[in-house]
Amino acid sequence: MRTRRLHDFGDVKAIELGFGPVGRPLMTVFAYAAGGVLIDSSQPHQQRAYLAWAMTQKPEALLLTHHHEDHAGNAGALQKRTGLPVWAGADTVARLQTRLRLRPYQHWVWGAFAPFSAKPLSQPFSLNGLTFEPIATPGHSPDHTAYLVRERGWLFSGDLYLGDHQRFMRVDENLGDMIASLRRVLRYDFESLFCAHRPQLHEGPAHLRAKLQFLEDWVGRIRPLVENGMDSPAAIMRQLGIREDWRTSLFCTFHFNAANFVRAAVQVCRETRANIGDVTIG
C-alpha cells in the first residue's frame, strides 16, 4: 500500500510518502521544498511520486541531511534527470559514492538506490533570499546534518527528532552523540521543526527539549545498574521490566529494537565512567 500526501506549510512545501510491502506503511517520510531548495529526497520505492512533485517546486538545488535510503534515495535519479546540484556534508558525500549495504527489511520498506556524486557543503548555502546553515548533528547516523534557516526560524532536522519519546534504536546509532547533537541545536533560535517523519510547526525547541530530557532520563535509569556491575542488555531489561517487541525485532533482523536502545545507554554510561576516570587520574 502506498501513501502520498501533499502539505502546504506556508513558504515551506512538503510531500509525505510511504510504502508498505504488506498493509499500511510502517512509517511515512517527509521531503521539503523552500525557495527553490529541496531538502531530502524520500525513498526509492516512491521515486515516481517524488520526482513528479519535485519538478513542480522549480528546484535549483537539493540538500541532504544524511545518506540513509529514505533521505537520499531519489537524489541520484533527480540529478540524472535534471542536472540539479546535490549538496551534503562531506561524510555523506563519501558514503553516497558506494552502494549502501541494506538489510532485507530496508529493501522492502524503503528500497535501494545507485551510487551518485554530490558536492560537499560545510558553509551556509544561500539561494533566493534564504540561507541554510549546516549543523553537524551525528547520532542517528555519523554523517547527520541539520539545516537552520535563521531568518525564518526553521530547522530542517532530518532524523534528529522523530518524536518526544522512543522505545527502539538502530544498532548503528550512537546515543551519546545524539544527546550532544540535541544540546547543540538547542543553542540556536528557531520555531518550526521540519522533521523528516513528524514535523512540529510550533514550539519546535520544546519538542527537542522533551526528546533530550527523555534520553537523559533513560541513561539515568540505567546508570545505577551499570555502576553496580550489570551491563547485559537482557539482564537490564529484566530488571526494569522492559519487553522486547519480537515482531519488530525479527522483521528488522535485530537491526532496530529495544535491546539496542538499552545497549546504547550502557555504552554512554561506560564512556562517562571512563572519562571521569581519566580526569581523576590526571
VEXBABA-656196 format. One record per atom (N, C-alpha, C): x, y, z. Coordinates in steps of 0.1 Angstrom, whole numbers, padded with zeros to 4 digits, always signed. Example, Ala and Ser with C-alpha at 12.3 -4.5 7.8 and 13.67 -1.06 7.14 Angstrom:
2
+0132-0057+0078 +0123-0045+0078 +0132-0033+0078 +0128-0022+0071 +0137-0011+0071 +0129+0000+0079 
REM end
This chain:
282
+0008-0012+0000 +0000+0000+0000 +0009+0012+0000 +0005+0022-0008 +0013+0035-0009 +0005+0046-0003 +0013+0055+0003 +0007+0068+0009 +0013+0079+0002 +0005+0089-0002 +0010+0101-0009 +0002+0113-0004 +0008+0122+0003 +0000+0134+0008 +0009+0146+0005 +0002+0157+0001 +0009+0170-0001 +0006+0179+0011 +0016+0187+0015 +0014+0196+0027 +0019+0210+0023 +0011+0220+0027 +0014+0234+0025 +0017+0240+0039 +0029+0243+0042 +0033+0249+0054 +0037+0264+0052 +0029+0270+0044 +0033+0284+0040 +0044+0285+0030 +0055+0290+0033 +0066+0291+0024 +0074+0278+0023 +0070+0268+0031 +0076+0255+0030 +0066+0245+0025 +0069+0238+0015 +0060+0228+0009 +0066+0214+0012 +0058+0204+0013 +0062+0191+0016 +0054+0180+0009 +0061+0169+0006 +0054+0157+0002 +0056+0146+0012 +0046+0139+0016 +0047+0128+0026 +0044+0115+0019 +0054+0106+0019 +0053+0094+0011 +0056+0082+0020 +0049+0071+0017 +0050+0059+0025 +0048+0047+0016 +0054+0035+0019 +0052+0023+0012 +0052+0011+0021 +0042+0003+0021 +0041-0009+0029 +0041-0021+0020 +0051-0030+0021 +0050-0042+0013 +0038-0051+0016 +0033-0050+0028 +0021-0057+0032 +0013-0047+0041 +0002-0042+0037 -0007-0034+0045 -0002-0019+0045 -0006-0012+0056 -0002+0002+0057 +0013+0004+0059 +0018+0015+0054 +0033+0018+0057 +0036+0019+0072 +0047+0013+0076 +0052+0014+0089 +0055+0028+0093 +0060+0036+0084 +0064+0050+0086 +0064+0057+0073 +0059+0070+0073 +0060+0078+0062 +0072+0088+0063 +0075+0093+0051 +0087+0102+0050 +0083+0115+0044 +0087+0126+0051 +0085+0140+0045 +0098+0145+0038 +0096+0150+0026 +0106+0157+0019 +0101+0171+0017 +0110+0181+0018 +0106+0195+0019 +0112+0203+0007 +0105+0215+0005 +0110+0225-0005 +0107+0239+0000 +0117+0247-0002 +0116+0261+0003 +0125+0270-0006 +0119+0280-0012 +0127+0289-0020 +0136+0283-0031 +0131+0273-0037 +0138+0266-0048 +0148+0256-0043 +0149+0254-0030 +0158+0244-0024 +0150+0232-0019 +0153+0220-0023 +0147+0208-0018 +0156+0203-0007 +0149+0197+0003 +0156+0191+0015 +0152+0177+0016 +0161+0168+0013 +0160+0153+0013 +0151+0149+0001 +0152+0136-0002 +0146+0132-0015 +0138+0119-0014 +0134+0115-0002 +0124+0104+0000 +0130+0091-0004 +0122+0080-0003 +0126+0067-0005 +0125+0062-0020 +0134+0053-0024 +0133+0048-0038 +0120+0042-0042 +0113+0035-0033 +0101+0029-0037 +0090+0039-0041 +0092+0052-0038 +0083+0062-0042 +0089+0072-0052 +0098+0067-0060 +0106+0076-0069 +0097+0083-0079 +0088+0077-0085 +0079+0084-0095 +0071+0095-0088 +0066+0093-0077 +0058+0103-0070 +0067+0115-0065 +0079+0111-0060 +0088+0122-0055 +0093+0130-0067 +0097+0124-0078 +0102+0132-0089 +0092+0141-0095 +0080+0136-0096 +0069+0144-0102 +0066+0156-0093 +0066+0154-0080 +0064+0166-0070 +0076+0175-0071 +0088+0170-0071 +0100+0178-0070 +0100+0188-0082 +0096+0183-0094 +0097+0192-0105 +0087+0203-0105 +0076+0201-0097 +0066+0212-0096 +0071+0224-0087 +0082+0221-0079 +0088+0231-0070 +0098+0240-0077 +0101+0238-0090 +0111+0245-0097 +0124+0246-0089 +0130+0234-0087 +0141+0233-0078 +0154+0238-0085 +0163+0244-0076 +0176+0249-0081 +0187+0242-0074 +0184+0235-0063 +0194+0228-0055 +0187+0218-0046 +0194+0207-0042 +0189+0197-0033 +0200+0196-0021 +0195+0197-0009 +0203+0194+0003 +0199+0181+0009 +0209+0173+0014 +0206+0161+0020 +0211+0161+0035 +0203+0156+0044 +0206+0155+0058 +0216+0144+0061 +0214+0132+0054 +0223+0121+0056 +0221+0111+0045 +0228+0100+0046 +0229+0091+0035 +0218+0080+0035 +0210+0079+0045 +0200+0068+0046 +0191+0068+0034 +0186+0056+0030 +0179+0054+0018 +0165+0062+0017 +0159+0065+0029 +0147+0072+0028 +0149+0087+0028 +0162+0092+0027 +0165+0106+0027 +0173+0109+0014 +0182+0101+0010 +0190+0103-0002 +0185+0094-0014 +0174+0087-0012 +0170+0076-0021 +0167+0080-0035 +0163+0093-0038 +0159+0097-0051 +0168+0108-0056 +0178+0112-0049 +0187+0123-0052 +0194+0120-0065 +0200+0108-0067 +0207+0105-0079 +0198+0105-0091 +0186+0100-0090 +0177+0099-0101 +0173+0114-0105 +0170+0122-0095 +0167+0136-0098 +0179+0143-0105 +0191+0141-0100 +0203+0147-0105 +0205+0142-0120 +0203+0129-0122 +0204+0124-0136 +0194+0130-0146 +0182+0132-0141 +0172+0137-0150 +0173+0152-0153 +0178+0159-0143 +0177+0174-0144 +0191+0181-0143 +0201+0174-0139 +0214+0180-0136 +0214+0189-0124 +0204+0187-0115 +0203+0195-0103 +0215+0193-0094 +0221+0203-0089 +0232+0201-0079 +0227+0196-0066 +0234+0186-0061 +0231+0179-0048 +0242+0182-0038 +0238+0188-0027 +0248+0192-0016 +0246+0184-0004 +0256+0181+0003 +0255+0173+0016 +0268+0175+0024 +0268+0171+0036 +0281+0171+0044 +0291+0162+0037 +0304+0164+0040 +0315+0157+0034 +0314+0142+0036 +0310+0138+0048 +0309+0124+0052 +0297+0117+0044 +0286+0125+0042 +0275+0119+0034 +0279+0118+0020 +0286+0128+0014 +0291+0127+0001 +0299+0114-0002 +0309+0111+0008 +0317+0100+0006 +0309+0087+0007 +0299+0086+0015 +0291+0074+0017 +0282+0072+0004 +0278+0082-0002 +0269+0081-0014 +0276+0076-0026 +0290+0076-0026 +0297+0072-0038 +0299+0057-0039 +0294+0049-0029 +0294+0035-0030 +0280+0030-0026 +0277+0018-0031 +0263+0013-0029 +0262+0009-0014 +0251+0013-0008 +0248+0010+0006 +0244-0005+0007 +0249-0010+0019 +0246-0024+0022 +0233-0023+0031 +0222-0028+0025 +0209-0027+0032 +0205-0041+0037 +0198-0040+0049 +0191-0052+0054 +0179-0055+0045 +0174-0068+0046 +0162-0071+0038 +0150-0062+0041 +0148-0059+0053 +0136-0050+0056 +0138-0036+0050 +0151-0031+0049 +0153-0018+0043 +0150-0019+0028 +0153-0030+0022 +0149-0031+0008 +0134-0031+0006 +0127-0038+0015 +0113-0040+0014 +0105-0027+0017 +0110-0020+0027 +0102-0008+0032 +0106+0005+0024 +0120+0007+0022 +0124+0019+0015 +0129+0017+0001 +0137+0007-0001 +0142+0004-0015 +0157+0009-0016 +0164+0003-0026 +0178+0006-0028 +0180+0017-0039 +0191+0023-0039 +0194+0033-0050 +0209+0032-0054 +0212+0036-0066 +0225+0035-0071 +0234+0046-0066 +0247+0044-0065 +0256+0055-0060 +0256+0067-0070 +0259+0078-0064 +0260+0090-0072 +0269+0100-0065 +0272+0111-0073 +0281+0121-0067 +0274+0133-0063 +0277+0138-0051 +0272+0150-0045 +0283+0160-0042 +0280+0172-0039 +0290+0182-0036 +0291+0184-0021 +0303+0185-0015 +0304+0187-0001 +0300+0201+0003 +0293+0202+0014 +0288+0215+0019 +0292+0217+0034 +0300+0227+0037 +0304+0230+0051 +0301+0244+0055 +0297+0252+0045 +0294+0266+0048 +0279+0269+0045 +0274+0279+0051 +0260+0283+0048 +0257+0284+0033 +0245+0279+0029 +0241+0278+0015 +0230+0288+0013 +0232+0298+0004 +0222+0309+0002 +0216+0308-0012 +0203+0310-0013 +0196+0309-0025 +0182+0316-0024 +0180+0326-0033 +0166+0333-0033 +0162+0338-0019 +0172+0345-0013 +0169+0351+0000 +0169+0343+0012 +0171+0330+0011 +0172+0321+0022 +0186+0315+0024 +0190+0314+0036 +0203+0309+0039 +0202+0296+0048 +0207+0285+0043 +0206+0272+0050 +0220+0270+0057 +0220+0270+0070 +0232+0268+0077 +0233+0254+0082 +0244+0246+0077 +0245+0232+0081 +0250+0231+0096 +0244+0222+0103 +0248+0220+0117 +0251+0205+0118 +0263+0201+0122 +0266+0187+0124 +0258+0182+0136 +0250+0171+0133 +0242+0165+0143 +0243+0150+0143 +0255+0144+0145 +0256+0130+0145 +0248+0123+0156 +0246+0110+0155 +0239+0102+0165 +0230+0092+0158 +0220+0097+0151 +0212+0088+0143 +0221+0081+0132 +0230+0089+0126 +0240+0084+0117 +0252+0093+0119 +0264+0088+0117 +0276+0096+0119 +0277+0108+0110 +0270+0108+0099 +0271+0119+0089 +0259+0129+0090 +0251+0128+0100 +0238+0135+0100 +0241+0150+0101 +0233+0158+0093 +0234+0172+0093 +0220+0178+0093 +0218+0188+0102 +0205+0196+0102 +0208+0209+0095 +0197+0216+0090 +0199+0229+0083 +0190+0239+0090 +0196+0250+0094 +0189+0261+0101 +0188+0272+0091 +0175+0278+0091 +0173+0290+0083 +0169+0300+0094 +0179+0308+0098 +0178+0317+0110 +0167+0327+0107 +0167+0333+0095 +0158+0345+0093 +0143+0341+0093 +0140+0328+0092 +0127+0323+0092 +0123+0314+0104 +0133+0311+0112 +0130+0303+0124 +0127+0289+0120 +0134+0283+0110 +0132+0270+0106 +0144+0261+0109 +0141+0249+0113 +0152+0239+0114 +0147+0226+0107 +0154+0223+0096 +0152+0210+0089 +0161+0200+0095 +0154+0191+0103 +0162+0183+0113 +0164+0169+0109 +0160+0165+0096 +0162+0151+0092 +0156+0141+0102 +0165+0132+0108 +0160+0122+0118 +0165+0126+0132 +0169+0138+0134 +0173+0142+0148 +0162+0140+0158 +0150+0143+0154 +0139+0144+0164 +0131+0131+0164 +0123+0128+0154 +0114+0116+0153 +0103+0116+0163 +0104+0121+0175 +0094+0121+0185 +0099+0124+0199 +0090+0128+0208 +0094+0132+0221 +0100+0120+0229 +0095+0108+0226 +0099+0096+0232 +0103+0085+0222 +0110+0075+0226 +0112+0064+0217 +0114+0051+0226 +0112+0040+0219 +0113+0027+0226 +0125+0018+0220 +0128+0021+0207 +0137+0013+0200 +0149+0022+0194 +0159+0015+0190 +0171+0022+0184 +0177+0013+0174 +0183+0019+0163 +0191+0011+0154 +0204+0006+0160 +0209-0005+0156 +0222-0010+0162 +0233-0001+0159 +0233+0008+0148 +0244+0016+0145 +0242+0031+0149 +0232+0033+0158 +0231+0047+0163 +0239+0049+0175 +0243+0061+0178 +0252+0065+0189 +0244+0074+0198 +0240+0069+0210 +0232+0077+0219 +0239+0089+0225 +0252+0087+0228 +0259+0099+0233 +0260+0110+0223 +0263+0107+0211 +0263+0117+0200 +0250+0123+0198 +0239+0115+0199 +0226+0121+0197 +0222+0131+0208 +0226+0128+0221 +0223+0137+0232 +0231+0150+0229 +0244+0149+0225 +0252+0160+0223 +0247+0169+0212 +0241+0162+0201 +0236+0170+0190 +0223+0177+0194 +0215+0171+0202 +0203+0178+0207 +0207+0190+0215 +0216+0189+0223 +0221+0200+0231 +0226+0211+0222 +0233+0207+0211 +0239+0217+0202 +0229+0225+0195 +0219+0219+0189 +0209+0226+0181 +0200+0235+0190 +0199+0231+0203 +0190+0239+0212 +0197+0252+0216 +0209+0254+0212 +0216+0267+0214 +0211+0277+0204 +0204+0273+0193 +0200+0282+0183 +0186+0286+0185 +0182+0297+0178 +0168+0302+0179 +0160+0298+0167 +0150+0291+0169 +0141+0287+0158 +0127+0283+0164 +0117+0282+0156 +0104+0279+0160 +0099+0266+0154 +0100+0264+0141 +0094+0253+0133 +0105+0242+0131 +0101+0230+0135 +0109+0218+0134 +0104+0210+0123 +0111+0210+0111 +0107+0203+0100 +0114+0189+0100 +0109+0180+0108 +0113+0166+0110 +0110+0158+0097 +0118+0148+0094 +0115+0140+0082 +0104+0130+0084 +0099+0129+0096 +0089+0119+0099 +0077+0125+0107 +0080+0135+0115 +0070+0140+0124 +0072+0155+0126 +0068+0164+0116 +0071+0178+0117 +0063+0185+0128 +0069+0195+0135 +0063+0202+0145 +0065+0217+0142 +0054+0223+0137 +0055+0237+0132 +0056+0247+0143 +0051+0244+0155 +0052+0253+0166 +0059+0247+0178 +0066+0256+0185 +0074+0252+0197 +0083+0240+0194 +0090+0241+0183 +0100+0230+0179 +0110+0228+0190 +0116+0239+0196 +0126+0236+0206 +0120+0229+0218 +0108+0231+0221 +0102+0224+0233 +0101+0209+0230 +0099+0205+0218 +0098+0191+0214 +0112+0185+0215 +0122+0192+0210 +0136+0187+0211 +0141+0186+0226 +0136+0196+0234 +0140+0195+0248 +0133+0183+0255 +0121+0180+0251 +0114+0168+0256 +0122+0156+0252 +0126+0155+0239 +0134+0144+0235 +0147+0142+0243 +0154+0154+0244 +0166+0154+0252 +0164+0149+0266 +0154+0154+0273 +0151+0150+0287 +0148+0136+0287 +0140+0130+0278 +0137+0116+0278 +0150+0108+0277 +0159+0111+0268 +0171+0103+0266 +0180+0104+0278 +0181+0116+0284 +0189+0118+0296 +0183+0110+0308 +0170+0110+0309 +0164+0102+0319 +0166+0087+0317 +0166+0083+0304 +0168+0069+0301 +0182+0064+0305 +0192+0072+0302 +0205+0069+0307 +0206+0069+0322 +0199+0079+0328 +0198+0079+0343 +0192+0067+0349 +0182+0061+0343 +0176+0048+0348 +0186+0037+0348 +0194+0037+0338 +0203+0025+0336 +0217+0027+0343 +0221+0039+0345 +0234+0042+0351 +0236+0034+0364 +0227+0035+0374 +0230+0028+0386 +0232+0013+0385 +0225+0007+0375 +0227-0007+0372 +0240-0010+0367 +0245-0002+0358 +0258-0004+0352 +0269-0002+0363 +0267+0008+0371 +0277+0011+0382 +0278+0000+0392 +0267-0008+0393 +0267-0020+0402 +0271-0033+0394 +0276-0031+0382 +0282-0043+0375 +0272-0050+0366 +0260-0045+0364 +0251-0051+0354 +0252-0043+0341 +0257-0050+0331 +0258-0043+0318 +0253-0052+0306 +0246-0063+0310 +0240-0071+0299 +0226-0065+0296 +0224-0062+0283 +0211-0056+0280 +0199-0065+0284 +0201-0078+0283 +0190-0088+0286 +0187-0087+0301 +0198-0086+0309 +0196-0085+0324 +0190-0072+0328 +0194-0061+0322 +0188-0048+0325 +0174-0048+0321 +0170-0053+0309 +0156-0053+0305 +0147-0061+0315 +0153-0072+0320 +0145-0080+0330 +0144-0072+0343 +0154-0065+0347 +0154-0057+0359 +0144-0046+0359 +0143-0039+0347 +0135-0028+0345 +0121-0031+0340 +0118-0044+0337 +0105-0048+0332 +0103-0044+0318 +0113-0043+0310 +0112-0039+0296 +0110-0051+0287 +0100-0052+0279 +0098-0063+0270 +0102-0060+0256 +0108-0069+0249 +0112-0067+0235 +0099-0069+0227 +0098-0061+0216 +0088-0063+0206 +0094-0073+0196 +0091-0086+0197 +0098-0095+0189 +0094-0095+0174 +0081-0091+0171 +0077-0089+0157 +0086-0079+0150 +0087-0067+0157 +0096-0057+0151 +0110-0061+0150 +0115-0067+0161 +0129-0071+0161 +0132-0081+0150 +0124-0091+0149 +0126-0102+0139 +0125-0096+0125 +0115-0088+0122 +0112-0082+0109 +0125-0074+0105 +0131-0067+0115 +0142-0058+0112 +0156-0066+0114 +0155-0079+0115 +0167-0088+0118 +0176-0082+0129 +0169-0077+0140 +0176-0072+0152 +0184-0059+0149 +0181-0053+0138 +0188-0040+0135 +0181-0029+0142 +0169-0030+0146 +0161-0020+0152 +0152-0026+0163 +0156-0024+0176 +0148-0030+0186 +0151-0023+0200 +0144-0028+0210 +0146-0023+0224 +0159-0026+0230 +0164-0038+0227 +0178-0042+0232 +0188-0032+0228 +0188-0028+0215 +0198-0018+0210 +0197-0005+0218 +0185-0001+0222 +0183+0011+0230 +0189+0010+0243 +0188-0002+0250 +0194-0004+0262 +0210-0005+0261 +0214-0012+0250 +0228-0013+0248 +0235+0001+0246 +0228+0010+0239 +0233+0023+0236 +0235+0031+0249 +0225+0029+0258 +0226+0036+0271 +0238+0031+0279 +0240+0018+0279 +0251+0012+0286 +0264+0017+0281 +0265+0019+0268 +0277+0025+0262 +0280+0039+0267 +0269+0047+0268 +0270+0061+0273 +0276+0060+0287 +0270+0051+0296 +0275+0050+0310 +0289+0046+0310 +0293+0037+0302 +0307+0033+0302 +0317+0044+0298 +0313+0051+0288 +0321+0062+0283 +0322+0073+0293 +0311+0076+0300 +0311+0086+0310 +0320+0082+0322 +0319+0069+0326 +0328+0064+0337 +0342+0065+0333 +0346+0062+0320 +0360+0062+0316 +0365+0076+0316 +0357+0086+0311 +0361+0100+0311 +0363+0105+0325 +0354+0101+0334 +0356+0106+0348 +0369+0100+0354 +0372+0087+0350 +0384+0081+0355 +0396+0088+0350 +0396+0092+0337 +0407+0099+0331 +0410+0112+0338 +0399+0119+0341 +0401+0132+0348 +0406+0130+0362 +0402+0120+0369 +0406+0117+0382 +0421+0114+0383 +0425+0105+0373 +0439+0101+0372 +0448+0113+0369 +0443+0122+0360 +0451+0133+0356 +0453+0143+0368 
REM end
